[in-house]
Amino acid sequence: MALKATILKATLNIADMDRHYYADHQLTIAQHPSENDERMMIRLLAFALNASDDLEFTKGLSTDDEPELWLKSLSDEIELWIELGLPDESRLRKACNRARQVILYAYGARAVPVWLEKHKSKLSRFKNLTIIELPSESTEALAKLAERNMSYQVTIQDGEVSFSNEDALANITPALLFP
């Protein structure tokens, strides 16, 4: 019998001073059995960094032809495709061909520079691709905030992100790797 996803609830109160975006979001997240808390919280972080009323989680890990999050136009065209981790170049090529903008949130400490060096020449032809590195100390601290029912104040200012609840705080400074 296959394991089922764990359903989590999250409330994000987002104050993004860099984009002048201020909103509350009530989210339901399906955490795949193979997904750890760090990856699930990175999905929430990616949502917060790109938040809009139309941004939505997809089937993610269980579906090869969908990203982690996407933003679609009214005519069902993919405006924004968000990936996580260190995917194969062919997956990013497919994403860049299908979406107007693609953002990869890369994490994994020492593996990120090795992955980028291996794929940089092929990725350089994609003008709609942005790669952002998330420091491992920050993503590990973010993972410690994971709960089944979560409520966070998310503040984004000058490129820095803080996730906080009543008990803890995690600060993340994403770094632009590409272009």
PyMOL commands that set and color helices and strands:
alter all, ss='L'
color gray80, all
select helices_A, chain A and resi 37-49+60-62+89-98+111-123+136-143
alter helices_A, ss='H'
color red, helices_A
select strands_A, chain A and resi 6-16+21-31+55-57+69-72+78-84+99-106+129-133+149-157+160-164+169-172+175-178
alter strands_A, ss='S'
color yellow, strands_A
deselect
rebuild
show_as cartoon
